[in-house]
Amino acid sequence: MNRIATVGELAASYDLVVIGAGPAGMAAATLASANGARTLLVDENPAIGGQIYRGIGTTPLKKRALLGEDYWKGERIGADFAASGASYFPGATVWQLSADLELGLSSRGRTAMIRAGHVVMATGALERPFPIKGWTLPGVMTAGAAQILLKTSGVAVSGKVVLAGCGPLLWLIAAQYLAAGKRFDAILDTTPRGNWRAAIRDLPRFLASPYLAKGLKLMAKVRREAEVITGVTALEAEGDKHLSRVRYTAGGQAHVIEADHLLLHQGVTPNINMASAAGCELAYDETQLAWKPKLDAWGATSVPGIAVAGDGAGIAGAEAAAERGRIAALGALEALGRLSAAERDRQAEPIRTVIARYDRGRAFLDKLYRPARQFRVAAEEAIACRCEEVTGGQIRKAVTTLNIAGPNQLKSFLRCGMGPCQGRLCGLTVSETIAEARGVTPEAVGYYRLRAPVKPITLAELATLERSETEIRTVARG
């Protein structure tokens, strides 16, 4: 069985530290521990699962059909990890990962520094920002947040509910809510109709992928039980102190619908903040409209000893994430001297075959559900940076009057990306809004330059760090 760790029980170093207990992280830690590596899995949540399998061992929903058969695949991954013998540190924040593989960890008000022989980041994905006017009103939330409520507490949002956006996860969340007995007043599909022209050439590969059957089943169920309005080209949330209505345009006509809750979703993007702060080189993926780390065939980044696995390396789904976690673990084991290159390659061969099956359908999904530009950039009155309450109009004004080149220069004038989220919620929006104002690509604009701490940490937590006698005497003499 794995060992539950606390700050006081952490070893000074581990062969492998895995960050994130989703499918990629659990699979990586399980395989590494089985091959004799002293492994630590660190995760912010109180229990395993990540986002897609969140609450897999603790959810109050016992009727398996509510969350769908794919969700329960997490039971096997979780059980394998529980039996792996790896150390597990839940409820812990990793706020630093340096290029020399020193990690800063905090939990329950205490902090520790440890070292790793190798690190696998399995930090997963974030929901893509959806910066429409009114999206900061109470009553507006991401569809992923609504899904977390359902998985962890068995709670569905109440009242009049509108779901809006695009992407495979939108249909999954809709199906889960309908199975739980919750009805939607409307589902507003913002998928651009022209996307089919770009996606059609990848349709044959999609037809041979595992995504087809499950996708058709989900969409058919949702369309039978809910009103789906397609071709939505404009969207706003309105209300005084709380959401009361949703204004949208479809077929060239403006419409208004009353709503107590608006659930927004337009896909997910890799969570790259920690990789960026560790100095890993990033590349812009024009197909997925997101930044992701540059990796080799084993998930290794440009920083020696640091690898990335799962959706943090590029969106591919839960099943593929677990397999990519195993690939990253094999790469780490070979680098640590636990496996020969030949044995690493032998074990990787069947894993890569499975990954290839899922990769076959990914290009079609990415092109079909590519979000419309008007929902990726911040409108004039829409909040772009929620932490600092900066609007799209303010960003455009700064670009034109101050000749702002990119998001790092913008920090000096508007503080975008300097709040508690460190750019996780606004990075793509700010880059794309600047790019639109300048008439260039997001790749030309660049992304935030990040550094530790990548998550907020208090001075009180820092004060709990153990200090050597030499350090104490040095301060005392001063």
VOGU-3710 file (C-alpha; in Angstrom, 3 decimals, decimal comma):
1> mnriatvgel> 0,000/0,000/0,000  1,171/3,559/-0,566  2,325/5,630/2,379  0,537/8,885/3,238  3,131/11,567/3,897  3,058/14,847/5,826  5,542/17,713/5,808  7,291/16,323/8,877  7,571/12,849/7,361  9,040/13,804/3,988
11> aasydlvvig> 12,436/12,425/3,089  15,138/14,883/2,069  15,165/13,414/-1,445  13,375/10,954/-3,719  14,335/9,199/-6,920  11,167/10,467/-8,584  8,675/13,145/-7,569  5,393/13,187/-9,495  3,253/16,326/-9,310  -0,470/15,740/-9,774
21> agpagmaaat> -2,669/12,753/-8,895  -4,773/12,561/-12,031  -4,549/9,617/-14,441  -1,078/10,553/-15,740  0,386/11,140/-12,290  -1,055/7,997/-10,726  0,039/5,837/-13,650  3,557/7,308/-13,626  4,005/6,850/-9,875  2,650/3,296/-9,962
31> lasangartl> 4,995/2,164/-12,734  8,042/3,887/-11,236  7,461/2,413/-7,784  6,959/-1,065/-9,268  10,422/-0,761/-10,803  12,094/0,078/-7,503  12,258/3,875/-7,672  11,669/5,713/-4,411  8,640/7,696/-5,530  6,597/10,548/-4,071
41> lvdenpaigg> 3,270/11,668/-5,577  2,249/15,194/-4,528  -1,218/16,633/-5,138  -3,231/19,685/-4,031  -6,485/17,786/-3,633  -7,353/15,787/-0,522  -7,864/12,605/-2,572  -6,678/11,062/-5,824  -8,354/11,486/-9,203  -7,324/14,836/-10,624
51> qiyrgigttp> -10,134/16,560/-12,506  -11,469/13,795/-14,733  -11,529/11,196/-11,937  -12,085/13,666/-9,112  -13,694/12,059/-6,078  -13,239/8,560/-7,542  -12,836/7,036/-4,094  -15,025/9,440/-2,157  -17,935/10,537/-4,372  -21,373/10,201/-2,744
61> lkkrallged> -22,850/9,249/-6,141  -23,211/5,470/-5,993  -25,394/5,110/-9,082  -22,630/4,459/-11,595  -24,658/5,521/-14,628  -24,809/9,137/-13,412  -21,177/9,939/-14,199  -20,770/7,438/-17,025  -18,637/4,353/-17,481  -15,535/6,339/-18,462
71> ywkgerigad> -15,430/8,012/-15,051  -15,288/4,685/-13,240  -12,199/3,627/-15,179  -10,402/5,729/-12,617  -11,108/3,069/-9,974  -8,573/0,671/-11,512  -5,873/3,343/-11,859  -6,515/4,470/-8,281  -6,442/0,916/-6,914  -3,171/0,182/-8,696
81> faasgasyfp> -1,644/3,331/-7,241  -2,908/2,523/-3,739  -1,155/-0,856/-3,929  2,042/0,537/-5,452  4,053/1,361/-2,351  4,734/4,905/-3,562  4,566/7,713/-1,004  1,553/9,986/-1,391  1,321/13,585/-0,148  -2,262/14,891/-0,595
91> gatvwqlsad> -3,435/18,392/0,225  -0,007/19,819/-0,603  0,935/22,778/-2,793  4,074/22,679/-4,920  5,047/26,341/-5,147  8,551/25,912/-6,527  10,369/23,599/-8,901  13,851/24,821/-9,700  16,089/23,785/-12,576  18,268/21,829/-10,118
101> lelglssrgr> 15,185/19,777/-9,099  14,589/21,341/-5,704  10,893/21,484/-4,815  9,120/23,741/-2,331  6,064/22,105/-0,756  3,479/23,521/1,641  0,681/21,839/3,561  -1,392/22,871/6,573  0,701/25,931/7,251  4,073/24,195/7,074
111> tamiraghvv> 6,702/24,206/4,336  9,529/21,897/3,340  12,182/21,756/0,628  13,068/18,415/-0,958  15,188/17,236/-3,878  14,413/14,805/-6,668  16,510/12,732/-9,009  13,800/13,222/-11,614  10,447/15,026/-11,752  7,321/14,224/-13,750
121> matgalerpf> 4,826/17,079/-13,891  1,300/15,764/-14,396  -0,475/19,026/-13,655  -3,248/18,439/-16,165  -5,386/20,998/-17,934  -7,302/24,182/-17,196  -10,580/25,265/-18,726  -9,961/27,791/-21,468  -10,979/31,309/-20,419  -14,353/32,457/-21,762
131> pikgwtlpgv> -14,102/36,260/-21,379  -17,583/37,457/-22,275  -19,226/40,520/-20,798  -20,647/39,630/-17,377  -18,696/36,404/-16,852  -17,611/37,578/-13,393  -21,205/37,931/-12,147  -22,287/35,616/-9,306  -24,206/32,788/-10,926  -21,737/32,427/-13,796
141> mtagaaqill> -19,224/29,620/-13,438  -17,273/27,200/-15,559  -18,947/23,948/-16,507  -15,939/22,148/-15,027  -16,627/23,736/-11,639  -20,226/22,543/-11,848  -18,925/19,067/-12,659  -16,677/19,137/-9,566  -19,715/19,910/-7,396  -21,516/16,912/-8,869
151> ktsgvavsgk> -18,587/14,495/-8,493  -17,429/15,457/-5,023  -20,671/16,417/-3,286  -23,466/15,059/-5,440  -24,755/18,637/-5,798  -26,160/20,129/-9,008  -26,701/23,853/-9,503  -30,348/24,792/-9,037  -32,880/27,088/-10,678  -32,832/28,059/-14,338
161> vvlagcgpll> -29,571/26,788/-15,835  -28,033/27,601/-19,214  -24,993/25,726/-20,528  -22,959/27,507/-23,194  -19,849/26,830/-25,235  -18,303/24,024/-27,247  -16,085/20,982/-26,991  -16,390/17,286/-26,059  -16,442/18,017/-22,325  -19,468/20,259/-22,771
171> wliaaqylaa> -21,484/17,281/-24,007  -20,150/15,033/-21,244  -21,119/17,489/-18,510  -24,542/17,973/-20,093  -25,099/14,204/-20,149  -23,976/13,826/-16,516  -26,327/16,586/-15,347  -29,235/15,128/-17,293  -28,537/11,687/-15,827  -28,609/13,261/-12,358
181> gkrfdaildt> -32,096/14,610/-13,059  -31,111/18,232/-13,716  -32,654/19,913/-16,744  -31,166/22,766/-18,755  -33,271/25,706/-19,862  -31,041/25,833/-22,933  -27,710/24,609/-24,257  -26,078/27,291/-26,406  -23,601/25,722/-28,823  -20,942/28,246/-29,886
191> tprgnwraai> -19,113/25,875/-32,244  -18,408/27,889/-35,435  -20,196/26,273/-38,368  -17,194/26,822/-40,606  -15,117/24,479/-38,430  -16,501/21,482/-40,291  -14,635/22,514/-43,438  -11,309/22,467/-41,582  -12,055/19,226/-39,710  -13,474/17,109/-42,529
201> rdlprflasp> -10,090/15,984/-43,883  -9,348/14,362/-40,490  -12,727/12,605/-40,313  -11,489/9,191/-41,599  -8,934/8,926/-38,772  -11,575/10,003/-36,260  -13,912/7,244/-37,468  -11,229/4,702/-36,558  -10,644/6,142/-33,091  -12,274/5,194/-29,746
211> ylakglklma> -13,882/8,646/-29,554  -16,553/8,074/-32,217  -18,972/5,717/-30,488  -18,856/7,436/-27,123  -19,200/10,905/-28,685  -22,221/10,007/-30,772  -23,890/8,355/-27,800  -23,396/11,416/-25,598  -24,637/13,886/-28,194  -27,688/11,808/-29,045
221> kvrreaevit> -28,664/11,580/-25,375  -28,288/15,309/-24,809  -30,190/16,282/-27,951  -33,069/14,000/-26,973  -33,444/15,539/-23,523  -32,470/19,199/-23,899  -33,003/22,143/-26,221  -29,736/22,683/-28,086  -29,386/25,998/-29,927  -26,575/25,900/-32,481
231> gvtaleaegd> -24,784/28,655/-34,357  -24,433/31,000/-31,364  -22,133/33,860/-32,394  -22,475/36,313/-29,488  -23,025/35,828/-25,765  -23,371/38,060/-22,699  -24,311/37,510/-19,057  -26,531/40,203/-17,554  -27,829/41,048/-14,122  -27,632/43,395/-11,164
241> khlsrvryta> -25,346/41,854/-8,509  -26,321/38,355/-9,735  -26,970/36,718/-13,082  -30,586/37,091/-14,174  -30,498/36,599/-17,938  -28,327/35,504/-20,846  -28,278/37,453/-24,092  -27,153/35,590/-27,210  -27,214/35,822/-30,993  -28,001/32,842/-33,224
251> ggqahviead> -28,912/32,864/-36,897  -28,382/36,615/-36,949  -31,149/37,185/-34,382  -30,673/38,431/-30,800  -32,393/36,512/-28,006  -32,663/36,799/-24,230  -33,291/33,927/-21,829  -33,787/34,129/-18,059  -31,187/32,264/-16,041  -30,013/31,794/-12,474
261> hlllhqgvtp> -26,824/30,012/-13,532  -24,723/30,123/-16,672  -22,164/27,343/-17,092  -19,407/28,233/-19,552  -17,007/25,920/-21,350  -14,995/26,088/-24,569  -12,402/23,387/-24,156  -9,335/22,884/-22,005  -5,687/23,869/-22,384  -2,451/22,585/-20,820
271> ninmasaagc> -1,598/23,952/-17,372  1,908/25,187/-18,150  2,615/27,626/-15,303  4,908/25,338/-13,315  6,740/24,134/-16,399  7,294/27,718/-17,489  8,497/28,824/-14,035  10,951/25,901/-13,986  12,503/27,220/-17,190  11,064/24,652/-19,602
281> elaydetqla> 10,884/25,890/-23,185  7,346/26,377/-24,494  5,877/26,248/-27,993  2,575/27,570/-29,310  0,258/24,940/-30,763  -1,814/26,621/-33,455  -4,197/23,663/-33,671  -5,025/23,556/-29,960  -4,597/27,337/-29,610  -2,454/26,936/-26,517
291> wkpkldawga> 1,091/26,963/-25,209  2,633/23,661/-24,229  6,119/22,452/-23,231  8,537/21,279/-25,910  9,020/17,555/-25,248  10,904/14,585/-26,609  9,431/11,109/-27,149  9,656/10,364/-23,387  8,015/13,560/-22,187  11,356/15,150/-21,279
301> tsvpgiavag> 11,470/18,956/-21,351  14,371/21,262/-22,209  15,374/21,198/-18,510  17,329/18,004/-17,674  15,465/15,781/-15,217  12,041/17,370/-15,726  9,326/15,661/-17,772  5,678/16,486/-18,428  2,907/13,917/-18,907  -0,818/13,923/-19,506
311> dgagiagaea> -2,888/16,892/-20,609  -0,238/19,284/-19,285  1,792/18,191/-22,326  -1,065/18,699/-24,807  -4,750/17,800/-24,646  -5,431/14,141/-25,450  -7,967/12,878/-22,874  -7,882/10,772/-19,719  -7,054/7,384/-21,234  -4,192/8,779/-23,283
321> aaergriaal> -3,001/10,774/-20,257  -2,503/7,611/-18,210  -0,492/6,008/-20,994  1,639/9,112/-21,425  2,261/9,052/-17,679  3,673/5,537/-18,058  5,875/6,671/-20,948  7,271/9,532/-18,835  7,912/7,107/-15,961  9,837/4,770/-18,259
331> galealgrls> 11,933/7,698/-19,453  12,630/8,672/-15,849  13,553/5,117/-14,860  16,066/4,889/-17,686  17,557/8,269/-16,745  17,814/7,126/-13,117  19,588/3,920/-14,140  16,698/1,696/-13,050  16,050/0,408/-16,579  18,258/-0,120/-19,588
341> aaerdrqaep> 17,338/1,724/-22,752  16,432/-1,600/-24,371  14,087/-2,586/-21,536  12,561/0,895/-21,507  11,819/0,605/-25,217  10,409/-2,918/-24,839  7,941/-1,832/-22,152  7,018/1,311/-24,077  6,061/-0,421/-27,331  2,559/-1,635/-26,362
351> irtviarydr> 1,893/1,636/-24,535  2,658/3,655/-27,654  0,266/1,445/-29,635  -2,569/2,412/-27,278  -1,625/6,109/-27,438  -1,692/5,975/-31,228  -5,314/4,751/-31,138  -6,360/7,859/-29,219  -4,192/10,211/-31,268  -6,043/9,143/-34,428
361> grafldklyr> -9,142/11,123/-33,515  -7,582/14,099/-31,774  -6,926/16,322/-34,803  -10,586/16,098/-35,874  -11,820/17,120/-32,406  -9,317/19,963/-32,117  -10,372/21,449/-35,452  -14,094/20,866/-35,042  -14,247/22,436/-31,581  -11,786/25,268/-32,197
371> parqfrvaae> -13,376/28,175/-30,256  -14,427/31,256/-32,170  -12,072/34,236/-31,923  -14,760/36,506/-30,409  -14,989/34,164/-27,422  -11,202/33,930/-26,956  -10,382/37,636/-26,843  -11,877/39,952/-24,243  -14,603/42,290/-25,437  -14,246/46,005/-24,610
381> eaiacrceev> -16,235/45,838/-21,353  -15,389/42,232/-20,500  -12,932/41,469/-17,711  -9,769/39,882/-19,135  -7,714/39,610/-15,921  -10,044/38,732/-13,071  -7,470/39,188/-10,283  -6,674/42,796/-11,259  -10,071/43,556/-12,903  -8,561/44,655/-16,212
391> tggqirkavt> -10,904/44,826/-19,216  -10,292/44,055/-22,844  -10,738/47,735/-23,627  -7,991/48,713/-21,196  -5,622/46,197/-22,793  -6,317/47,502/-26,310  -5,838/51,094/-25,175  -2,492/50,213/-23,590  -1,366/48,430/-26,745  -2,220/51,350/-29,027
401> tlniagpnql> -1,168/54,270/-26,796  1,847/52,739/-25,060  2,998/50,460/-27,891  2,783/47,356/-25,665  4,505/44,415/-27,348  3,424/41,531/-25,121  2,012/40,361/-21,781  5,225/40,808/-19,804  5,459/44,476/-20,735  1,740/44,866/-19,969
411> ksflrcgmgp> 2,393/43,802/-16,358  4,237/47,047/-15,737  1,206/49,141/-16,683  -1,911/47,112/-15,836  -0,623/44,329/-13,535  -2,277/41,604/-15,642  -1,013/38,203/-14,506  0,328/39,488/-11,171  -2,595/38,395/-9,001  -3,037/35,189/-6,970
421> cqgrlcgltv> -3,738/33,051/-10,047  -0,378/34,070/-11,601  -1,938/34,198/-15,050  -3,612/30,796/-15,041  -7,029/32,369/-15,692  -5,985/35,178/-18,021  -2,777/34,157/-19,798  -4,345/33,029/-23,066  -6,921/35,836/-23,065  -4,302/38,542/-22,553
431> setiaeargv> -1,963/37,118/-25,213  -4,755/36,769/-27,769  -6,209/40,210/-27,009  -2,800/41,847/-27,463  -2,244/39,833/-30,646  -5,587/40,980/-32,064  -4,829/44,613/-31,237  -1,396/44,379/-32,860  -2,554/42,324/-35,841  -0,082/39,504/-35,158
441> tpeavgyyrl> -0,249/35,914/-33,930  -0,301/34,889/-30,231  3,016/33,137/-30,863  4,569/36,474/-31,866  3,177/38,122/-28,729  4,413/35,400/-26,349  3,270/34,320/-22,911  3,855/35,480/-19,351  7,374/35,020/-18,022  6,769/33,143/-14,777
451> rapvkpitla> 8,866/32,429/-11,715  8,439/30,899/-8,268  6,315/30,909/-6,250  3,855/29,582/-8,820  1,148/29,341/-6,152  0,521/31,796/-3,280  2,494/31,090/-0,103  2,416/33,059/3,150  5,358/34,433/5,111  4,185/32,300/8,038
461> elatlerset> 4,587/29,174/5,902  8,053/30,242/4,784  9,008/30,804/8,413  8,449/27,112/9,151  11,346/26,065/6,927  14,009/24,203/8,851  17,207/26,187/9,278  20,710/24,923/9,910  22,782/26,033/12,891  25,067/27,955/10,537
471> eirtvarg> 22,117/29,883/9,090  20,802/30,707/12,547  24,205/31,928/13,767  24,648/34,034/10,620  21,361/35,844/11,210  21,985/36,201/14,943  25,394/37,800/14,348  23,820/40,227/11,904
//
